[in-house]
Amino acid sequence: MELCVIGLHGRARAGIDYLSASQGSNGEPIATSVIVSGGYEDDVDTGDEIIYTGHGGQDKQNRQCTNQKLECGNLALERSMYYGIEVRVIRGFKYEGSVSGKVYVYDGLYRVVTCWFDVGKSGFGVFKYKLARIENQPEMGSSILRFAQTLRTRPLEARPKGYVSLDLSMKNEKVPVFLFNDVDNNNAPVFYEYLLSTVFPLHVYKHGKNGTGCDCVGDCFDGCFCAVKNGGDFAYEENGILLKGKPVIFECGPDCRCPATCRNRVSQRGVRNRLEVFRSRKTGWGVRSLDLIQAGAFICEFAGIVLTREQAQIFTMNGDSLVYPSRFPDRWAEWGDLTDIFPDYKRPEYPSIPPLDFAMDVSRLRNVACYISHNSNPNALVQPVLYDHDNVSFPHLMLFAMENIPPLREISLDYGIADEWTGKLPMYDK
């Protein structure tokens, strides 16, 4: 259905999308896209060349049970061949990292070279089309996805050279964080101590400490104590996807009775996607994932040693690397905002919280997020979260995906405008 929404393939239950005869300029149907997902036993897919089986003639178990006819999508593909009109190819295959268990990837434009009627493996007549990929296109998305799958399990086999470390986190994270550099000899990230989570001053934990939490024995439910703290509903859906950004999200904490699997304990569980810090000719250091990261999914925490304003001024004079959370734009407000879709949509009102009047020192201890590059049009956002204390002035900075981020695509953040403390972007030497 997502393919239909974005206009890549308009027929949700058909492998061939086409313009009908009434829509075409010449009064004939024209194919616009095909989905290759192994649904027909006579398909042959070698990447740049596909023997594509026409539509129809199958029973409910996807078994060929009757001859196909040269009509609808089958006729449209034949007409695309006749007029030399290219078609989009989308490949679908099983993928463990997808909520539905399957992903669809756009793989570029193909020409229909020839077509013929043949007897298929089941003994029934089927139409076959030879599709050839047009040259000088970007690398196929499905090839990148398969390469990333190999990297996750056999990295040294896939890329024998370039790995500096197979786990920058030194087993602090639940999944390894790769460090890859095939550009130069800079191995700086290995010289920093890996920080699993942000370190706050002790006074932060004393603020508002009352030892209260939810009494949920199983998963938390709407209306429980923690749901009320979040304005009456949770920010996450059942699979841990961020539904709606908020000034601060109150996750269940140590005083709650709910289990670690509770739907309201998302970001505190740590990194779940296999991330890689890599050397880039464009951005210095960058971060990418070897897994598909779904829009709204948690990526990692932006961790550092928290400093007060006074401490930060001293550290700045010493030339230490500081990050200023107050200058991260409030992109959480964009997440779940339906104004562009529904003009009458009213944005929810939230209680105001104090500005983030602290800095984070990452000069000696840091985590994978510290290598994420700046982009004014980022694919990740910063969402303030509280779970181990209730001081809203010192939240954890949790990163969530703003879009589906394919494997090996660089993750980016908007670090904001010049900071009033220093007059510079709140970034640091990488």
N, C-alpha and C positions, 0 to 999 in steps of 0.2 A: 504493500500500500504506500510505503514511503516513496517508492519509485514513481508512483502516480502523482503524489503530491508535488514533487519537485519537477515533474514534467519529463522525466527521462524515459518512462515506459508507461503508457496510458491504460493498458488493459491488465487488471490485477490478476486474472485467472487464465491468461493466454500467453504463450511464449513468443508470439509474433504480434507486434503492435503495428498498426497501419492506418493510413487515411482511406476512408471508404471512397467508392466511386463518386459519390455526390460531393465529397470534400476535395477531391483532386482536380487540378486545373484542366486535365485532359479527359475527365470522365472515367478514369480507371483507378482501381485501388493501388496504392503505393506503400510499401513497407517502410517503416521508420526505425524500428529497433527489434532485436531478438534477444531472448534470454537463453543462455546455455547453462543448464544446471544438471545434466545427466538424466533428464526425465524420459528420454527416448533411447532405447537399447541400440539403435542404429547410428547414434551420433558418434563422431570421431573428432576429438579436439586435440590439436597439436600446438595450440597457441596462435601462431600467425596464420594458420590455415584450419578451417573447420568444415567438416561434412555435417551439415545441419539437416535434421529430419523435420519434415513438415508437420503441421498440426492436424490432430483428429485421429479417429479410429481406435481410441484406447478405451478400456473399461475403467471401473473405479479403482482398480489395483494397478493402473498405469501399464497394463498389458495390451499389446496391439491385438485387436480382435476383428478388425474389418479394414477394407481398403480405404485409403485417404482419397479425398476429392480435390480437384484444382479449383478451389473457391476460397473466399475470405482471405485469411492471412497467407495461405499457400499461393493463391493467385497474385496477391500483392508482392510477395517476394519474387515471383517470376517476372512481374512487371518492372520491379526495381532493377532486375538484371537487364531487362530489355532496354530500359532507358538510361542505364548506367548510373543510377542513383545509389549512393552509399547508404549503409544502415549502421546504426549504433549497436554495439555488442556489449551485453551485460552478462557477466558470469556470476552464477550463484553456487555456493558450496557450503558444506557444513563447517561451522566455526565455533569452537568452545567458548570464546570470549563474547559471543553475541547472546543477548537475552532470548532470542527466538531459536538459537542454535544454528542459525544460518545467516550468511551475509551475501550481499549482492554488490559487485564491483564493476564500475564502468571501465571497459578495456579499449575504447577507441572506435574508430570508423573502419568498416570493412566493405569491400565490394562483393556483390554476388557475381561470381565468375561464370558459373554454369549451373544448370539444374536438369534433373532427369527423374523418371519414374522407375522404381526398382522393387524387387521382392525383398522384403525385410527379413530379419532373423526369425521372426515368428511366422513367416510364410504369407504375409499379407502385403499388398502393394502400398508403398510409401513414396512420397516425394522427397528427393534429396537435393540439397543445395551446397555448392562449394563456395565458401566465403574466404576471401583473402584480405588480410589486414593491409591497410594503406600505409605506405612507408612514411618515415620522418615524423612519427608521432611520439609523445612521451612514453616512457616505459609503462607496460600494462600494470594496472593496479593489482590484478590477481597474482602477477609474478612477484611483486613486492610483498604481498601478503604471504605467499608461500616461502619466500626467502626469509622473512621474519620468523616464520614458524621453525625453520631450520636453525636460525640463530638462537632461539629460545632453548633448544635441546642439544644442539651440536655447534656451538659458536666457533670453536677453533677449526672445525671442518669447513664451515661456511666461509670464514675469514681467517686464514692462517696467520696473517700479519696485522698488527695494529692494536691488539688488546694490551692495555697496560695493567688492568686488573679485572678479574672476573667477579669481584664483589667489593666495590668501593666502601660499602657500609660495614665490612668486616663482620658479616652475619648479624648486624644489629637489626636490619630490616628482615621481614619474613621472606622476602624474595631478594635475590642478588641484584645489585646495581652495577652494571658493567661500566668500565671506563675504556674508551676507544679513541685512539689517535693515530691516524695515518697521514697527518699533515706535517708535523714537525716533532721535535724532541721535548716539548713541554709536557711534563708529567705532574704539574703543580697540585692537582686535586689529591694525590696520594699523600701529600705532606700535611694535610689538615685532618684533625681528629673528627670522626663522623659523629654528628649530633642527631640522635633519634627524634627528639622532641624539644620544643622551646623550653628554656630554663628561665623561670620568673624569680624575682626577688621574694624573700620569705614573707614580707608584709602582704604580698598579694593574696596568699592563702589564708591569712587571718581576717581578711575583709569579708564581712557578711557570712562568716562561717556559722551555720546553725544546725548542721548535721541532718538536714531534711532531704528526702528523695522520694521517688515513687514507690508504691507498695506492690507493683505488678509482679506476679510470680512468673508468668510467661512473658510473651511479647507485650510491649506497651500498647495501649489502645487509646483512641481519641477520648479525651475527657479526663485522663489520669493527671496526676500532679505535674509531670513533665510536659504534657501536652498543653496544660494551662499556662505554664511558664513560656511556652512558645506562641502564645496568643490563641490557643484553642485547637490548633492542629499541628501536626508534625511537618517538618520541612522535607522529609524524605518519603519516597514510596517504599513498597515492600522489598524491592531489590536494592535499596540503598541509593537510588538516583535522586538527586536534588531536584525537587519540584518547584520550589519557590525560594528565591534569595531573601534574606532578612538582615537587618542591621547586626543582629547576633543570633546565633542558633544555640539553644540550650540542649545539649545532648545529655543523656542519662549519665550519672557519675558514680563515684564510689559509695555514696549513701543510698543508691537505688537498689532495689531487690531484684530487678529484672536481670536476665542472663546476658552474657557477652554477645549473644546473637541478636539482641533486641534491635529492632528497626531504627531506634533512635541512638544507636552507637556506631555510627558510620565512620567518621574521620578518625576516631581514636583507635581504630583497629590497625591503622598504619597502611603502608604501601601494599597494594595487591597486584599491580601491573609491573611487569619487568621493564624497568627504566634503564636508559643508557646515557651516561654523560659522554659527549663526543666533541672532538676538536673540529671547529668550523673555520673556514677561510673568511667567512662573512661576519660571524658574530663572536669569534674567539672560542668560548666554550658554549655548548648548547645541550639541551636534554631532549631525548625522544623516547618513545615507548616501543617495545617489541610486540606489544599487544594492542589490539583495537580498544580504544578508550571511548566508551559511549558518552554521548552528550549528557551532562549532568552527573557524571560519575566522579567520585573522589580520586584525585591524583596523588597528592602528598601534602605534608605540612611544610610551610616555609619556616624553618627553624633557625633559631639563633639565641644569643644570650641577651636578655632584655635589660636595657639601661634606662634610667630616668633621664629627663632633659639635662639635668646638671651633669650627670655622669657622661652623657653623650658629648657634651661640649668639651670635656677633658679628653675623651678618647679621640675626638676629631682633631684636636690640636696635636695629638700624637701620631696622626696620620693613619689610624686604624680604619678598617672597612666597616662601615655602618649602613644599615638599611632603615628607612623611615616609613613605618606602616601607614602613617597618616596621609601619605601621598599616593597610596594605591587608590585609584579611582573606585567609586562605589558601583562597580559593575555587577555586584550582587543584585542591585535594584533592577537591572535589565532582565534577570533570569526569572521567568514566570510572568513577565509583564505582557499582557495580551492587547495592549492599546492599538498596535498596528493591525491586529486582526479584527478586534471588536471595538469600534470607535466609542461605544458606550461603556466600555470596561473601566471600572474605577479601581485605581491602585489602592491596595490596603494601606492603612495608616498604622505606623508603629511608634511606640514611645521613643523619644529621643534618648540617645546614649552619649556619654562624654566622648570628645574627640580622642583619638589614640595618641596620647602625648608621651610617647616613648620611642626609643630607638632599639635596634637589634645589632649586636656586635657579631660579625661573622668572620673576624680576622683570624681566629684560631680554631674555632669549632663551627662546623656548618654541615648541612645535609644536601641531598641531591637538588633541592629546589633552588639553592643559591646559584646554580649554573644555568638557570632558565633565562633566556634572552628577552630583551625588551621589544615590544611591538605595539604600536598605537592601535592596531586592529588584532588583538590577541585571540587565542583559542582557549584560554584558561582565565578564570577569575579568582579573586581572593574573597573568601567567605569567613568572617569572624565566627568562631565557635568557642563555647565554654563547656567544660565537662568535669575538670578536676578542681575547679574553684568557681566562685560566683562573682568575681570582680570584673564588671563589664568594661572597665578601663584597660584591662590587660587580657584580651582574648587570644586564643590560638589563631594563627592565620592559615586557613585550610584552602587548598587549591582544588577547584572543580573544573571539569571540561565544559566549555561553552558550545561545543559542537562535537560531532563524531570525529575523533582524531585517529586517522589510520596508522598502522604500524610504520615506524621510521620517519614519520612527519614530525618536524621540530615543534616542541611545546613552547608557547610564548606568553608573556605577561605584559600588561601595561603598568609600568612603574610610575607613571604619573608625571606631574610638572615639577619645576624647580622647588626645592624645599626651602622654607623660610629660615631654617636654622643655618643652612650652608650656602643657599643660592644655587645649588646644583641638583641635577637629577638624583633621586635616591637610589643610585646604583653604586657599585663598588668595583674596584679593579678585579678583573677576572684573569 
